[in-house]
Amino acid sequence: MKLTILTENTAGEYFSAEHGLSYFIEYDNKKILFDTGASDVFLKNAEKLNVNLNDTDVIVLSHGHWDHGNGLKYIENKPLICHPDVFAKRFRKGENKNIGLELSFEELKNKFSITESKTPYYITEKIIFLGEIPRLTNFEAQTTAFVRETGEDDFVPDDTALAIIKNNELIIVSACSHSGICNIVEYAKKITGINTVKAVIGGFHLKIQNKQTLKTVEYFKKNKVENLLPSHCTQLPALSLFYNEFKIQQVKTGMIFNF
C-alpha cells in the first residue's frame, strides 16, 4: 500500500502546505483521493509528485469541514463517498462563519456521483469506508466547540476513516478523529474482525497533554501499533508526548509512505 501526502499542515521540501489534509492512496488496484484539503494545494503538490489525479478511482470525504473538503472545487467527475451529514452548515461556538463545505449539496451533486453511507462501505474487500463511528470510550468526543445552524451542538457525527487490510493486519487512515481515534480503531477492528493494527496515520484531534491524550497514548501502547503517524490537527504538546513514547516522525507534504 502506497500513501502520498498531498496536503498537510507542515511543508516538506519543495512542497506547499496549508491547514488541511489530503492523501492519495494506491492499493488493491484502486487509487483513492482521501480528502482534498482547503484549496488547490493538493493539485499543485500532486503535479510535483507526478501523481495523476485524473486516474483517481474514487474520492473519500472524511467529514464536512472546510479544511478537508473545500478542495472539491478543483476536481470533478469522480465518484464521491461520504456520510450524509457532511453537507451541514456548521460553526464554531460564538462565531458566524461557516466552517463547513463551501459548495452546497446541489453544487456537489452536479460535480460528482455521490454515495452517502452511515454504515461501512466496502470500496474493495480490503478497503473499507467506516461510516459513522460509535462513540464508546469515556475519554473521547465528550465535548465540542461546534454548533449546527440550528444552534444544537455539533459533535461531527460524519467524522470517519478508512480501514485497510493488508496481510491480515489493519492500516487505519484517519483525517481529524472528531469521533476519537481510539473509537475509530476499535470500530475498524470490530468491522473487519482483525485485531492487529500495523499502522495509524492522520489527524488525531489532540491538542494538549490532557486525560484524552494520555489515555490515547496508553491505548496505542497496549495495542502495540508498529507505525504511528499523528498529523494535521494533532498539536505540538500532544505530538511531543507521542514522540517521547513512540519516536514518531513528523508528517509533511510530499512524503510517501509504503505500508
C-alpha positions, 0 to 999 in steps of 0.5 A, a space after each residue: 500500500 502506497 500513501 502520498 501526502 498531498 496536503 498537510 499542515 507542515 511543508 516538506 521540501 519543495 512542497 506547499 502546505 496549508 491547514 488541511 489534509 489530503 492523501 492519495 492512496 494506491 492499493 488493491 488496484 484502486 487509487 483513492 483521493 482521501 480528502 482534498 484539503 482547503 484549496 488547490 494545494 493538493 493539485 499543485 503538490 500532486 503535479 510535483 509528485 507526478 501523481 495523476 489525479 485524473 486516474 483517481 478511482 474514487 474520492 473519500 470525504 472524511 467529514 464536512 469541514 472546510 479544511 478537508 473538503 473545500 478542495 472539491 472545487 478543483 476536481 470533478 467527475 469522480 465518484 464521491 463517498 461520504 456520510 450524509 451529514 457532511 453537507 451541514 452548515 456548521 460553526 464554531 461556538 460564538 462565531 458566524 462563519 461557516 466552517 463547513 463545505 463551501 459548495 452546497 449539496 446541489 453544487 456537489 451533486 452536479 460535480 460528482 456521483 455521490 454515495 452517502 453511507 452511515 454504515 461501512 462501505 466496502 470500496 474493495 474487500 480490503 478497503 473499507 469506508 467506516 461510516 459513522 463511528 460509535 462513540 464508546 470510550 469515556 475519554 473521547 468526543 465528550 465535548 465540542 466547540 461546534 454548533 449546527 445552524 440550528 444552534 444544537 451542538 455539533 459533535 461531527 457525527 460524519 467524522 470517519 476513516 478508512 480501514 485497510 487490510 493488508 496481510 491480515 493486519 489493519 492500516 487505519 487512515 484517519 483525517 481529524 478523529 472528531 469521533 476519537 481515534 481510539 473509537 475509530 480503531 476499535 470500530 475498524 477492528 470490530 468491522 473487519 474482525 482483525 485485531 492487529 493494527 500495523 499502522 495509524 496515520 492522520 489527524 488525531 484531534 489532540 491538542 494538549 497533554 490532557 486525560 484524552 491524550 494520555 489515555 490515547 497514548 496508553 491505548 496505542 501502547 497496549 495495542 502495540 501499533 508498529 507505525 504511528 503517524 499523528 498529523 494535521 490537527 494533532 498539536 505540538 504538546 500532544 505530538 511531543 508526548 507521542 514522540 517521547 513514547 513512540 519516536 514518531 516522525 513528523 508528517 509533511 507534504 510530499 512524503 510517501 509512505 509504503 505500508 
